Structures are given as structure tokens and as C-alpha cells.
Amino acid sequence: MKNTLKVERAILNLTQDELAQKIGVSRQTINSIETNRYVPSTVLALKLSKLFNKPVNQFFTLEDNE
């Protein structure tokens, strides 16, 4: 899965720590999502969707082999 979380976070001028606090996770979780080492749960993806006011599939997309 690919994501544009880092870009979306930059648009809102948020640090990883600030984003993490807003959705109730650790900064390490945000870093892991941005570097594609962690696939977020549905609940976490929906929290991000609500915060960014965008559909989940606008910043999370499947790769061709998935």
C-alpha cells in the first residue's frame, strides 16, 4: 500500500508529533505509516480521513501487486 500521508501532513503544516497527538497514536506510528512499514487499522485510517477531510482512498492506495 502506498500513501501520501507525509504530503497531506505538510499541507496542514503538522509535525509527525502533532498529527500523532491529534489522532491518539505515537509519533513512531505516524513515521511507520509514512515509510510504509505499517498499515493502519480501519479506525486509524478513518481518523486520518476525518482530520484531513478527505476520503481514505485519496491518501491510501493499493499497489498493482496487492
Buried (B, 14 or more C-beta within 10 A) or exposed (E): EEBBBBEBBEEEEBEBEEBBBEBEBEBEBBBBBBEEEBEBEEEBBEBBBEBBEEEBEEBBEEEEEE
